[in-house]
């Protein structure tokens, strides 16, 4: 993890400078960009292992930068959002952001989040089974691919991790907090709406009728479980 390259994207030079100094002190290599065009150029020229991405950017906004990054790679992205930008934050989570940090933030917290997200990206599957198969749903852990009735299902990194966590323990009810800890590594607490958003997106992709799910079932008062 030490020595991983991080791209910091923010139109406030002070934010870029402070985050860069803290990350470099912790052993990371750091590139910075002050707008969306610079961010995409830097990403293509020297691909990072993680991106810290502000949503409010000039020239090309943060969500569009995020979409283009996701089209090119599965690089983890942590969004930097200001208070009052909840709608943008939710959109970012829906399309696959790995985490978010709300401004004003502690640089030490950001470094901790960076380490947590990189650690999750590097963790090998807990089970020895290369595949999880439930009827027509097949999850290939090694290839990180999902097929439904033989057709590929395109999932974001976190959607895949969440589906795998539930499917490898069918019938087990998971609280949203437990899923945050296991999938996002939010051991210190996080916004449980993150889980809700990702469950909704997964249902749209694997359920015949997302409004009446058969696999990703709500356990009222607790959270969710996977039914084979």
N, C-alpha and C positions, 0 to 999 in steps of 0.2 A: 504493500500500500504506500509506504514511504517512497517518494520519488515519482508518484503518479502525477500526471499533468492535469491541471485544472484551468479551465477557461472562465474568467470572471467577466461578465457582461453587465455594465451599468453606465448610465449617462452621467452619473455624478462622479467626477474624478476622485473625490475624497473617499467614497465608498470603495472604488476599485483599489485605491492605494492602501487603505486600511486592511481590506481582506487579503490583498496580495502579500502584505508584510506578515500578517499572521500565518497565512498558509506556507509561505517560504520558511518562516521560522520553524514550522512543524515538519519541514522536509519535502514539501510539495514543489513541483515546478509550476510556474504560473504564467499564463498569458492573459492580457486584458483587452477589452474592446469597449468603446464608448457609444456605439450605435449598432443597429441591426445589421447593416452591410458589413461593418468591420467584424462583427461576430461571425458571420457566415464565411468571410474570407479567412479569418484566423482558424476557424474550425476545419476548413478544407486544407489549409496549408500545413497545419500541425495538429492533427486530431488529438483531442484530450481524452482522458479517461472519465472526466466528469465536467459538467457545465453548471456554473452558477449564473442564472439568467434573470435579469430584471424584466418585468412585464412591460413597463412604460419606457419604451425606447424611441428615439427619433429615427427617421428614414424607413426602417422596417420594424414594426412593433414586435414585442417579445413573443406573443403567441404565434405569429407567422414564422419567426425565427425558430421557435420550438418545432413547429410542423415540418419545416424544411430539414431540421436536424434529424427528426424521427424518420423522414423519408430516406435519409442517407445511412443512418446507423441507429443502434439501440443504446447509445451512450447515455448513462444516467444524467438526469437534469434535476437540479434543485432550483425552484423558482423563488425569486425575491419579490415580495409584494408589499405595497403600502397598505396601511389600514384604510378600509373603505373599498378595497378592490376585491371583495369576497367573490363577486360574480366571475371575475377573470380568473381568480384562483381555482374556483370549481371547474371552470372550463379547462384549465390547464390540467387538473387532476383527471378529468374525464378523458382527455386525449393522451394521458400516460405519463405525466410528470412523476418523478420518484419521491419528491418531498417539496415542502415550501417553508420559507422563513418570512415572518412578517416584520417589516421595518417599523420602528427602529429595533435593531437586534444587537445582541452581543457577538462580537467577532469570535469569541471562544465557542459560543453555541453553534455558529456556522461551521467552524472547523469540526466540531463534534458530529454535526449532521453529515458533513462530507465524509468523515471516516465511517460513519454508520452505513451510509448508502454504498460506499465502495466495498465495505465488508459484505453487505448483502449481495452485491453483484458478483463477488468472488466465491461465495459459499457454495459448496457442492451439495447435491441432493442428499437429504438425510437417509433416504431408503436406498437399499441396494438395487431395487427393481428399476430397470431402465425405462419401463413403460407402466403407465397406469391405464387400465382398460375397464370401462364401464359401459357395456352394451356397444352402441355405435360411437361412443366418445373415446378417443384414444389420445393420451398425453405422453409424448416422447420427451423424457427428461433431458437426455443427452443432446438431442437436436433442438430442444426447446420449441417443439412443434405440437400443435393440436389439430386433430382431424375429427370431423363429425360426419358420420355416414360416408366416410371415404373422402370428403372434401376438406381442404385446409381451412382453418379458422385463424384469421389474423388477430393476434392479441398483442397488447403492449407488454413490456417487461413485467409490470406489476400485476396486470391482469393474469398473466401466465402463473406468476408466483402465488397469487391468491387462489386461483382455481386449483393448483397443485396442492396447496396446503389443505384445502377442504376435501379434495377428491382422494387424497391418500389416507384420510380417516373418515370414510363414509359412515353416515349416521351419527357422527359426533357433533354436538352443538358447540359452536365457537362464539364467544362474546366478541363484540367489535373491538374491545380493548385488547383481547388476546390476539386477534388477527393483526391489529396495529403493531403489536410487539413482535409477532413472528414474521410478518411479511415486510413491514416497514422498519422494524427495529426501533419503534418509538417506545423504548423502555421507560422513558421519563414522562410519557403521556403525549397524546396527540389528538387531533380533531377526528372523532369517530365518523364524521360525515365523509371522510376520505374512503372508508370501507364501503359505506352506503353507495357512494358514487360508482365505485368500481364493481360492486355487485350488480348494480343496474346495467352497467355497460356489458358485463359478462352475460347477463340474462338476454340482452338484445342479440348476442352473438351465438349462444348455444341453446336457448330455449325455443321451442316451437311457438309458444305464446308467452312472451315475457311477462305479461300481466298475470299469468297463471302458471308460475314456474313449477317444474317437476323435479329438477335437479338441485338448483340453488334455492333452498326453501328457507323462509323466514321463521325463526323460532321466537315467538313473541315474548318480549321481556328479557331476551338473552342476546340473540344475534342471528346466526345462520348455520345451516348444516347442508351437507351434500347428500342427496338421496340417489343411489344408483338407478 
